[in-house]
Amino acid sequence: MPVLGPLQTVAVLGFALVAPAALPAGGAECRPVEVRRRQGREPLLATGSVALRCAPEQQAPVLTQLPSGEPLQVVRRWRSPRGRQWFQVQTNPGVGEAGRRGWIAAL
């Protein structure tokens, strides 16, 4: 292995320290991350038939089946000890009735 002189060593170290900062990771084009947020209290929509459960467990009794397109308000999130994510949601109230509250599993 050839021995580098002091000037060559400084040049190699300087390039190694400065060049990676100028290049984006992976050599791709550097763009700002786009974050999409819901506006205010905009409801989520069920994407398919979803079981509304009385507790955040797969074996918990089903309160009702929510149809596709049902608007839901997320009350809170919870992650089970097994790592599965659950959402406590409330359905929008219908005419003359209160909204139902229960748990759905995240996909």
Helices and strands as residue ranges (DSSP letters): H 6-22, G 25-27, E 44-45, E 50-53, E 62-66, E 71-79, E 85-91, E 101-105
